[in-house]
């Protein structure tokens, strides 16, 4: 059964279970989807916000298996000459989906910030909540990328990730003011 077809209670139980997935990446993608829905409700361009919500839900599904190759490589015997290389390659691949979640979340934050500016009093709080959730999703997804790429400090995806966090933070500042 697709994650999007489960109840919220089922999703929470699945995250709380002592299993590798769903975990942080999937949870961050769900948060991004919620943020997109709030932005859509508050007056962001409905078509684009809906597309981003669907992308976030698809990324939540992708995240279910994204880390499995890392765990598999980590189970290789310590004396396997390819173990380190396989772990490194698996971690690099596992960085792609959270980076994409961060990209979607940064765009959602921008849409929500714009919606906040144009929203009436009844929807302004919903749009602001969407911007804040999107920024949090972006930051959390980027942290997953940083963890996965800790042994690759020159990986260009780290610079892209930092830029996405900056964009999401700018959207939050636009929404709420302040630093």
Backbone as ProteinMPNN parsed JSONL, in Angstrom:
{"seq_chain_A": "XXXXXXXXXXXXXXXXXXXXXXXXXXXXXXXXXXXXXXXXXXXXXXXXXXXXXXXXXXXXXXXXXXXXXXXXXXXXXXXXXXXXXXXXXXXXXXXXXXXXXXXXXXXXXXXXXXXXXXXXXXXXXXXXXXXXXXXXXXXXXXXXXXXXXXXXXXXXXXXXXXXXXXXXXXXXXXXXXXX", "coords_chain_A": {"N_chain_A": [[0.837, -1.176, 0.0], [0.592, 2.18, -0.872], [2.263, 4.911, 0.689], [0.839, 7.31, 0.775], [-1.718, 6.425, 0.825], [-2.222, 5.528, 3.333], [-3.443, 5.894, 6.712], [-2.959, 8.73, 8.904], [-2.372, 7.9, 11.492], [-1.399, 5.306, 10.996], [0.907, 5.935, 9.527], [2.407, 7.298, 11.456], [2.812, 5.248, 13.32], [4.348, 3.539, 11.746], [6.691, 5.056, 11.407], [7.55, 5.207, 14.039], [8.212, 2.598, 14.579], [10.74, 0.102, 15.16], [12.41, 0.008, 12.778], [14.387, 0.477, 9.781], [13.106, 2.061, 7.871], [9.93, 3.604, 7.323], [11.804, 6.604, 7.772], [13.757, 9.411, 8.697], [14.067, 10.77, 6.16], [11.731, 10.117, 4.71], [9.823, 11.163, 6.465], [10.48, 13.876, 6.38], [9.86, 14.431, 3.726], [7.07, 14.046, 3.808], [6.414, 16.177, 5.485], [7.099, 18.291, 3.844], [5.169, 17.915, 1.842], [2.841, 18.493, 3.318], [3.338, 21.194, 3.847], [3.216, 22.219, 1.251], [0.522, 21.761, 0.698], [-0.657, 23.511, 2.543], [0.288, 25.943, 1.539], [-0.988, 25.935, -0.926], [-3.679, 26.001, -0.12], [-3.712, 28.526, 1.002], [-3.473, 30.261, -1.08], [-1.345, 30.149, -2.864], [-0.06, 29.616, -6.192], [-2.2, 27.28, -7.355], [-1.884, 25.112, -9.127], [0.937, 24.737, -9.33], [1.666, 24.409, -6.622], [0.232, 22.098, -6.046], [1.532, 20.308, -7.76], [4.069, 20.246, -6.566], [3.405, 19.192, -4.091], [2.622, 16.608, -4.87], [5.078, 15.727, -5.896], [6.593, 15.71, -3.545], [5.284, 13.688, -2.1], [5.832, 11.51, -3.767], [8.597, 11.434, -3.477], [8.732, 10.745, -0.807], [7.994, 8.075, -0.948], [10.152, 7.141, -2.499], [12.209, 7.467, -0.676], [11.851, 5.386, 1.077], [13.348, 3.168, 0.295], [15.844, 4.216, -0.149], [18.041, 4.201, 1.579], [18.615, 1.591, 2.012], [20.647, 0.257, 0.392], [22.938, 1.28, 1.631], [22.842, 0.201, 4.201], [23.039, -2.47, 3.499], [25.627, -2.543, 2.388], [27.072, -1.889, 4.656], [26.804, -4.189, 6.105], [28.612, -5.913, 5.03], [31.506, -7.978, 5.464], [34.058, -6.787, 7.657], [36.646, -7.115, 6.702], [36.375, -7.157, 3.993], [37.652, -6.098, 0.968], [36.304, -4.294, -0.656], [34.409, -3.096, 0.852], [34.474, -0.432, 2.083], [34.48, 1.209, -0.203], [32.027, 0.477, -1.345], [30.229, 1.269, 0.646], [30.689, 4.041, 0.628], [29.881, 4.69, -2.011], [27.194, 3.938, -1.88], [26.233, 5.694, 0.094], [26.611, 8.101, -1.256], [24.76, 7.82, -3.368], [22.464, 7.665, -1.809], [22.147, 10.251, -1.07], [20.874, 11.642, -3.024], [17.966, 11.632, -3.1], [17.171, 13.02, -0.651], [18.313, 15.485, -1.278], [16.775, 16.257, -3.429], [14.314, 16.444, -2.148], [14.878, 18.649, -0.535], [15.155, 20.595, -2.521], [12.527, 20.736, -3.547], [11.217, 21.52, -1.197], [12.374, 24.049, -0.723], [11.32, 25.48, -2.857], [8.609, 25.276, -2.238], [8.597, 26.74, 0.151], [9.107, 29.299, -0.854], [6.827, 29.713, -2.467], [4.864, 29.628, -0.453], [5.603, 31.835, 1.066], [5.059, 33.9, -0.72], [2.315, 33.527, -0.922], [1.584, 34.205, 1.662], [1.992, 36.954, 1.681], [-0.062, 37.795, 0.021], [-2.337, 36.821, 1.192], [-5.469, 36.92, 2.908], [-6.486, 37.896, 6.258], [-7.564, 35.555, 7.422], [-6.224, 33.449, 6.25], [-3.558, 33.965, 6.399], [-2.003, 32.962, 8.536], [-2.0, 30.242, 7.945], [-0.577, 30.166, 5.554], [1.871, 31.141, 6.494], [2.524, 29.081, 8.26], [2.901, 27.06, 6.392], [5.186, 28.059, 5.063], [7.063, 27.989, 7.145], [7.098, 25.234, 7.808], [8.01, 24.226, 5.381], [10.568, 25.37, 5.251], [11.722, 24.09, 7.469], [11.58, 21.432, 6.579], [13.294, 21.586, 4.386], [15.753, 22.245, 5.64], [16.095, 19.962, 7.261], [16.226, 17.915, 5.346], [18.525, 18.696, 3.987], [20.354, 18.352, 6.032], [20.412, 15.563, 6.166], [21.619, 15.028, 3.712], [24.125, 16.21, 4.193], [25.085, 14.545, 6.243], [25.234, 12.087, 4.89], [27.168, 12.694, 3.006], [29.437, 13.234, 4.435], [32.056, 12.271, 4.27], [32.851, 13.278, 1.898], [33.755, 16.072, 1.382], [34.109, 17.854, -0.734], [32.107, 17.452, -2.506], [29.911, 18.589, -4.938], [27.207, 18.693, -4.455], [26.831, 19.462, -1.849], [27.226, 22.228, -1.833], [25.059, 22.99, -3.426], [23.017, 22.164, -1.732], [23.393, 23.877, 0.477], [22.713, 26.302, -0.727], [20.001, 25.878, -1.208], [18.994, 25.816, 1.415], [19.507, 28.46, 2.095], [17.737, 29.788, 0.342], [15.265, 28.851, 1.324], [15.348, 29.907, 3.91], [15.373, 32.623, 3.312], [12.793, 32.847, 2.295], [11.331, 32.323, 4.606], [12.09, 34.528, 6.166], [10.979, 36.541, 4.599], [8.342, 35.946, 5.03], [7.959, 36.167, 7.835], [9.618, 38.151, 8.76], [12.548, 39.452, 10.427], [15.674, 37.804, 11.485]], "CA_chain_A": [[0.0, 0.0, 0.0], [1.356, 3.42, -0.952], [2.24, 5.706, 1.915], [-0.214, 8.316, 0.678], [-3.009, 5.773, 1.043], [-2.314, 5.118, 4.736], [-3.918, 6.916, 7.641], [-1.895, 9.397, 9.642], [-2.001, 7.03, 12.618], [-0.556, 4.225, 10.458], [2.198, 6.512, 9.174], [3.139, 7.57, 12.693], [3.235, 3.948, 13.861], [5.43, 3.03, 10.891], [7.908, 5.808, 11.718], [7.964, 4.881, 15.407], [8.666, 1.207, 14.653], [12.202, -0.093, 15.18], [12.833, -0.427, 11.445], [15.118, 1.571, 9.141], [12.255, 2.921, 7.043], [10.23, 4.998, 7.018], [12.606, 7.322, 8.761], [13.861, 10.859, 8.575], [13.837, 11.264, 4.805], [10.309, 9.997, 4.389], [9.105, 12.117, 7.312], [10.743, 15.211, 5.849], [9.07, 14.569, 2.495], [5.669, 14.253, 4.21], [6.322, 17.544, 5.994], [7.114, 19.138, 2.651], [3.852, 17.787, 1.205], [1.905, 19.271, 4.145], [3.627, 22.605, 3.607], [2.684, 22.547, -0.074], [-0.94, 21.807, 0.813], [-0.99, 24.768, 3.216], [0.534, 27.033, 0.59], [-2.057, 25.857, -1.922], [-4.897, 26.461, 0.526], [-3.593, 29.94, 1.322], [-3.5, 31.097, -2.271], [-0.225, 29.968, -3.793], [-0.565, 29.056, -7.455], [-2.7, 25.94, -7.002], [-1.308, 24.088, -9.981], [2.332, 24.464, -8.957], [1.691, 23.869, -5.258], [-0.236, 20.713, -6.15], [2.618, 19.518, -8.36], [5.117, 20.076, -5.56], [2.88, 18.255, -3.088], [2.715, 15.269, -5.468], [6.505, 15.378, -5.945], [7.024, 15.382, -2.185], [4.755, 12.364, -1.757], [6.607, 10.522, -4.531], [9.916, 11.358, -2.849], [8.558, 9.98, 0.437], [8.042, 6.665, -1.37], [11.536, 6.856, -2.905], [13.048, 7.426, 0.517], [11.68, 4.105, 1.777], [14.422, 2.246, -0.051], [17.067, 4.929, -0.512], [19.158, 3.918, 2.486], [18.818, 0.143, 2.079], [21.973, -0.141, -0.093], [23.954, 1.647, 2.626], [22.777, -0.832, 5.243], [23.555, -3.708, 2.898], [27.085, -2.413, 2.284], [27.62, -1.901, 6.012], [26.782, -5.572, 6.604], [29.73, -6.664, 4.452], [32.561, -8.222, 6.462], [35.013, -5.702, 7.834], [37.873, -7.347, 5.935], [36.068, -7.129, 2.557], [38.406, -4.966, 0.422], [35.421, -3.352, -1.341], [33.396, -2.611, 1.801], [34.516, 1.029, 2.188], [34.077, 1.779, -1.487], [30.591, 0.242, -1.525], [29.519, 2.144, 1.586], [30.812, 5.407, 0.116], [29.031, 4.827, -3.195], [25.788, 3.854, -1.454], [25.923, 6.958, 0.767], [26.505, 9.134, -2.291], [23.454, 7.638, -4.027], [21.408, 7.94, -0.828], [22.049, 11.703, -0.909], [20.11, 12.242, -4.116], [16.559, 11.904, -2.809], [16.982, 14.139, 0.261], [18.63, 16.738, -1.96], [15.579, 16.603, -4.22], [13.31, 16.907, -1.179], [15.27, 20.008, -0.165], [14.831, 21.472, -3.655], [11.07, 20.916, -3.55], [10.857, 22.273, 0.006], [12.761, 25.45, -0.911], [10.33, 26.087, -3.749], [7.362, 25.396, -1.469], [8.766, 27.867, 1.07], [8.965, 30.522, -1.644], [5.403, 29.846, -2.804], [4.115, 29.935, 0.77], [5.908, 33.227, 1.429], [4.272, 34.753, -1.627], [0.915, 33.388, -0.53], [1.404, 34.961, 2.905], [1.902, 38.37, 1.339], [-1.34, 38.082, -0.619], [-3.449, 36.175, 1.886], [-6.259, 37.683, 3.867], [-6.189, 37.544, 7.653], [-7.981, 34.196, 7.768], [-5.313, 32.457, 5.668], [-2.165, 34.378, 6.555], [-1.337, 32.027, 9.446], [-1.813, 28.965, 7.247], [0.533, 30.354, 4.613], [3.098, 31.239, 7.287], [2.824, 27.721, 8.727], [3.458, 26.357, 5.232], [6.563, 28.526, 4.836], [7.911, 27.479, 8.226], [7.254, 23.783, 7.638], [8.848, 23.999, 4.204], [11.957, 25.66, 5.622], [12.186, 23.005, 8.339], [11.785, 20.255, 5.731], [14.506, 21.832, 3.602], [16.913, 22.132, 6.534], [16.241, 18.568, 7.684], [16.681, 17.138, 4.189], [19.924, 19.063, 3.756], [21.168, 17.703, 7.071], [20.601, 14.17, 5.737], [22.634, 15.074, 2.651], [25.416, 16.481, 4.838], [25.505, 13.326, 6.95], [25.605, 11.078, 3.9], [28.35, 13.115, 2.256], [30.441, 13.703, 5.398], [33.394, 11.888, 3.82], [33.051, 13.872, 0.576], [33.564, 17.512, 1.622], [34.166, 18.619, -1.972], [30.977, 17.078, -3.363], [29.187, 19.798, -5.336], [25.84, 18.679, -3.93], [26.822, 20.186, -0.578], [27.023, 23.645, -2.152], [23.656, 23.137, -3.847], [22.192, 22.011, -0.533], [23.507, 25.123, 1.245], [21.938, 27.313, -1.448], [18.576, 25.605, -0.973], [18.691, 26.275, 2.773], [19.479, 29.922, 2.042], [16.477, 30.188, -0.303], [14.153, 28.579, 2.241], [15.455, 30.881, 5.002], [14.929, 33.906, 2.752], [11.331, 32.795, 2.224], [10.831, 32.467, 5.97], [12.279, 35.934, 6.563], [9.967, 37.299, 3.861], [7.057, 35.656, 5.648], [7.867, 36.558, 9.245], [10.554, 39.203, 9.128], [13.585, 39.016, 11.354], [16.889, 37.183, 10.935]], "C_chain_A": [[0.887, 1.247, 0.0], [1.227, 4.204, 0.353], [1.087, 6.697, 1.916], [-1.596, 7.731, 0.924], [-3.202, 5.321, 2.486], [-2.863, 6.256, 5.582], [-2.729, 7.551, 8.342], [-1.438, 8.538, 10.809], [-1.099, 5.888, 12.146], [0.84, 4.741, 10.107], [3.041, 6.767, 10.423], [3.634, 6.277, 13.334], [4.403, 3.384, 13.055], [6.745, 3.748, 11.194], [8.438, 5.405, 13.09], [8.508, 3.461, 15.541], [10.191, 1.141, 14.579], [12.668, -0.713, 13.872], [13.546, 0.75, 10.777], [14.237, 2.532, 8.349], [10.785, 2.611, 7.341], [10.977, 5.667, 8.163], [12.601, 8.807, 8.482], [13.539, 11.389, 7.196], [12.375, 11.221, 4.413], [9.499, 11.009, 5.189], [9.285, 13.548, 6.814], [9.939, 15.439, 4.569], [7.592, 14.769, 2.813], [5.464, 15.677, 4.706], [6.284, 18.532, 4.838], [5.758, 19.092, 1.943], [2.79, 18.563, 1.992], [2.105, 20.766, 3.915], [3.071, 23.05, 2.259], [1.165, 22.649, -0.041], [-1.383, 23.099, 1.5], [-0.788, 25.96, 2.285], [-0.577, 27.087, -0.456], [-3.354, 26.404, -1.334], [-4.89, 27.978, 0.698], [-3.485, 30.845, 0.093], [-2.276, 31.038, -3.152], [-0.781, 29.425, -5.104], [-0.92, 27.573, -7.28], [-2.062, 24.847, -7.842], [0.104, 23.724, -9.556], [2.422, 23.879, -7.557], [1.234, 22.419, -5.257], [0.815, 19.801, -6.751], [3.713, 19.236, -7.331], [4.67, 19.124, -4.461], [2.991, 16.826, -3.607], [4.172, 14.812, -5.552], [7.003, 14.966, -4.566], [6.523, 14.011, -1.765], [5.497, 11.26, -2.506], [8.004, 10.353, -3.921], [9.854, 10.624, -1.513], [8.619, 8.484, 0.137], [9.47, 6.276, -1.748], [12.442, 6.665, -1.695], [12.944, 6.094, 1.259], [12.834, 3.146, 1.503], [15.761, 2.902, -0.304], [18.269, 4.549, 0.34], [19.472, 2.423, 2.566], [20.179, -0.289, 1.522], [23.102, 0.211, 0.869], [24.0, 0.571, 3.708], [23.34, -2.156, 4.735], [25.082, -3.67, 2.809], [27.732, -2.455, 3.664], [27.64, -3.303, 6.617], [27.889, -6.434, 5.995], [30.783, -6.88, 5.537], [33.573, -7.08, 6.489], [36.283, -5.872, 7.021], [37.627, -7.402, 4.426], [36.76, -5.899, 1.954], [37.518, -3.921, -0.269], [34.4, -2.708, -0.405], [33.347, -1.075, 1.859], [34.03, 1.718, 0.929], [32.566, 1.627, -1.701], [29.766, 1.117, -0.585], [29.535, 3.579, 1.067], [29.895, 5.633, -1.082], [27.55, 4.803, -2.817], [25.369, 5.139, -0.746], [25.772, 8.093, -0.248], [25.167, 9.033, -3.011], [22.308, 7.99, -3.091], [21.237, 9.438, -0.579], [21.135, 12.345, -1.941], [18.664, 12.562, -3.739], [16.382, 12.978, -1.74], [17.35, 15.49, -0.359], [17.438, 17.187, -2.8], [14.449, 17.065, -3.303], [13.621, 18.348, -0.779], [14.943, 20.996, -1.278], [13.345, 21.771, -3.685], [10.658, 21.789, -2.366], [11.227, 23.752, -0.13], [11.772, 26.157, -1.827], [8.991, 26.261, -3.032], [7.457, 26.576, -0.511], [8.569, 29.193, 0.346], [7.505, 30.754, -2.023], [4.583, 30.247, -1.588], [4.368, 31.369, 1.211], [5.124, 34.188, 0.558], [2.789, 34.698, -1.272], [0.622, 34.178, 0.742], [1.196, 36.436, 2.597], [0.538, 38.719, 0.757], [-2.552, 37.54, 0.11], [-4.186, 37.153, 2.789], [-5.962, 37.197, 5.27], [-6.535, 36.1, 8.012], [-7.002, 33.138, 7.281], [-3.838, 32.789, 5.872], [-1.391, 33.411, 7.461], [-1.082, 30.682, 8.799], [-0.649, 29.049, 6.269], [1.859, 30.429, 5.365], [3.498, 29.869, 7.819], [3.434, 26.902, 7.591], [4.898, 26.756, 4.963], [7.513, 27.979, 5.896], [8.146, 25.977, 8.104], [8.163, 23.467, 6.451], [10.312, 24.287, 4.514], [12.514, 24.544, 6.498], [12.459, 21.743, 7.527], [13.066, 20.401, 4.918], [15.743, 21.64, 4.469], [17.162, 20.677, 6.948], [16.753, 17.701, 6.536], [18.151, 17.43, 3.898], [20.814, 18.424, 4.814], [21.415, 16.238, 6.713], [21.659, 14.089, 4.638], [24.021, 15.267, 3.266], [25.951, 15.253, 5.573], [25.996, 12.284, 5.956], [26.904, 11.418, 3.181], [29.477, 13.609, 3.166], [31.864, 13.373, 4.959], [33.714, 12.412, 2.418], [32.887, 15.394, 0.671], [33.58, 18.368, 0.358], [33.023, 18.285, -2.93], [30.14, 18.325, -3.654], [27.756, 19.834, -4.826], [25.743, 19.396, -2.592], [26.615, 21.682, -0.8], [25.593, 23.886, -2.612], [22.728, 23.07, -2.65], [22.216, 23.292, 0.306], [22.703, 26.243, 0.591], [20.444, 27.106, -1.237], [18.152, 26.059, 0.422], [18.603, 27.794, 2.8], [18.17, 30.421, 1.428], [15.295, 29.981, 0.631], [14.162, 29.57, 3.405], [15.017, 32.265, 4.532], [13.401, 33.955, 2.69], [10.719, 32.959, 3.611], [10.947, 33.904, 6.443], [11.251, 36.825, 5.867], [8.6, 37.144, 4.51], [6.919, 36.29, 7.019], [8.682, 37.792, 9.608], [11.617, 38.647, 10.042], [14.741, 38.326, 10.656], [16.634, 35.839, 10.292]], "O_chain_A": [[1.826, 1.344, 0.79], [0.197, 4.152, 1.025], [0.434, 6.899, 2.94], [-2.542, 8.468, 1.201], [-4.256, 4.781, 2.821], [-2.761, 7.427, 5.216], [-1.635, 6.989, 8.373], [-0.242, 8.455, 11.087], [-0.136, 5.541, 12.83], [1.837, 4.064, 10.358], [4.24, 6.485, 10.443], [4.756, 6.223, 13.836], [5.337, 2.817, 13.621], [7.799, 3.114, 11.233], [9.648, 5.277, 13.275], [9.194, 3.154, 16.516], [10.839, 2.018, 14.007], [13.239, -1.804, 13.85], [13.333, 1.899, 11.163], [14.593, 3.698, 8.177], [10.443, 1.454, 7.588], [10.802, 5.341, 9.337], [11.589, 9.386, 8.086], [12.804, 12.369, 7.073], [11.845, 12.179, 3.85], [8.591, 11.643, 4.652], [8.34, 14.337, 6.829], [9.4, 16.526, 4.359], [6.925, 15.574, 2.162], [4.459, 16.312, 4.387], [5.519, 19.496, 4.86], [5.259, 20.124, 1.494], [1.935, 19.218, 1.396], [1.134, 21.515, 3.802], [2.514, 24.142, 2.146], [0.586, 23.526, -0.681], [-2.368, 23.714, 1.092], [-1.608, 26.878, 2.256], [-1.044, 28.166, -0.82], [-4.048, 27.187, -1.982], [-5.923, 28.634, 0.56], [-3.414, 32.066, 0.228], [-2.173, 31.809, -4.106], [-1.862, 28.835, -5.12], [-0.044, 26.731, -7.084], [-1.737, 23.776, -7.33], [0.436, 22.545, -9.434], [3.185, 22.939, -7.332], [1.797, 21.596, -4.535], [0.981, 18.662, -6.315], [4.217, 18.117, -7.241], [5.47, 18.336, -3.957], [3.405, 15.929, -2.872], [4.47, 13.643, -5.308], [7.744, 13.992, -4.432], [7.259, 13.248, -1.14], [5.76, 10.196, -1.946], [8.524, 9.239, -3.862], [10.813, 9.955, -1.127], [9.228, 7.72, 0.886], [9.946, 5.208, -1.364], [13.327, 5.809, -1.694], [13.86, 5.721, 1.993], [13.245, 2.398, 2.389], [16.726, 2.217, -0.643], [19.401, 4.576, -0.142], [20.494, 2.037, 3.133], [20.823, -1.141, 2.134], [24.114, -0.487, 0.916], [25.073, 0.095, 4.079], [24.032, -2.869, 5.462], [25.748, -4.657, 3.122], [28.824, -3.0, 3.82], [28.41, -3.571, 7.54], [28.077, -7.576, 6.414], [30.93, -6.048, 6.432], [33.892, -6.49, 5.457], [36.936, -4.885, 6.681], [38.553, -7.663, 3.658], [36.488, -4.776, 2.377], [37.942, -2.779, -0.447], [33.612, -1.865, -0.833], [32.277, -0.489, 1.697], [33.267, 2.683, 0.984], [31.91, 2.549, -2.185], [28.724, 1.645, -0.976], [28.505, 4.254, 1.068], [29.209, 6.653, -1.157], [26.751, 5.558, -3.37], [24.26, 5.626, -0.964], [24.897, 8.946, -0.103], [24.509, 10.048, -3.24], [21.298, 8.546, -3.521], [20.269, 9.847, 0.063], [20.673, 13.47, -1.75], [18.185, 13.657, -4.03], [15.49, 13.811, -1.9], [16.769, 16.517, -0.008], [17.137, 18.379, -2.865], [13.706, 17.983, -3.651], [12.713, 19.175, -0.696], [14.502, 22.113, -1.006], [12.942, 22.925, -3.831], [9.84, 22.697, -2.518], [10.467, 24.617, 0.305], [11.427, 27.315, -1.591], [8.32, 27.279, -3.202], [6.498, 27.335, -0.372], [7.935, 30.105, 0.876], [7.005, 31.873, -1.911], [3.707, 31.107, -1.681], [3.452, 32.046, 1.678], [4.586, 35.18, 1.048], [2.096, 35.714, -1.32], [-0.457, 34.752, 0.887], [0.329, 37.086, 3.181], [0.036, 39.821, 0.977], [-3.684, 37.776, -0.312], [-3.601, 38.079, 3.351], [-5.266, 36.199, 5.452], [-5.849, 35.492, 8.833], [-6.953, 32.042, 7.838], [-2.968, 31.98, 5.551], [-0.24, 33.082, 7.171], [-0.063, 30.045, 9.068], [0.161, 28.128, 6.166], [2.855, 29.851, 4.931], [4.681, 29.53, 7.828], [4.375, 26.139, 7.808], [5.739, 25.907, 4.669], [8.628, 27.558, 5.586], [9.27, 25.506, 8.277], [8.984, 22.552, 6.514], [11.197, 23.541, 4.095], [13.644, 24.1, 6.297], [13.456, 21.059, 7.759], [13.832, 19.448, 4.781], [16.679, 20.946, 4.071], [18.305, 20.222, 6.98], [17.619, 16.849, 6.737], [18.925, 16.521, 3.598], [21.926, 17.997, 4.504], [22.513, 15.727, 6.933], [22.494, 13.184, 4.638], [24.972, 14.574, 2.903], [27.147, 14.968, 5.52], [27.046, 11.673, 6.154], [27.654, 10.522, 2.793], [30.371, 14.324, 2.713], [32.787, 14.133, 5.253], [34.725, 12.037, 1.825], [31.954, 15.943, 0.083], [33.105, 19.504, 0.383], [32.989, 18.792, -4.051], [29.714, 19.027, -2.737], [27.151, 20.904, -4.77], [24.673, 19.89, -2.237], [25.902, 22.329, -0.033], [24.979, 24.882, -2.227], [21.763, 23.829, -2.562], [21.175, 23.738, 0.789], [22.08, 27.046, 1.286], [19.701, 28.078, -1.102], [17.071, 26.623, 0.59], [17.723, 28.355, 3.453], [17.565, 31.365, 1.935], [14.417, 30.839, 0.72], [13.104, 30.023, 3.84], [14.363, 32.996, 5.276], [12.792, 34.98, 2.997], [9.712, 33.647, 3.775], [10.02, 34.442, 7.049], [10.716, 37.753, 6.474], [7.801, 38.08, 4.54], [5.887, 36.883, 7.335], [8.454, 38.406, 10.651], [11.575, 37.467, 10.393], [14.803, 38.259, 9.429], [17.564, 35.207, 9.791]]}, "name": "protein", "num_of_chains": 1, "seq": "XXXXXXXXXXXXXXXXXXXXXXXXXXXXXXXXXXXXXXXXXXXXXXXXXXXXXXXXXXXXXXXXXXXXXXXXXXXXXXXXXXXXXXXXXXXXXXXXXXXXXXXXXXXXXXXXXXXXXXXXXXXXXXXXXXXXXXXXXXXXXXXXXXXXXXXXXXXXXXXXXXXXXXXXXXXXXXXXXXX"}
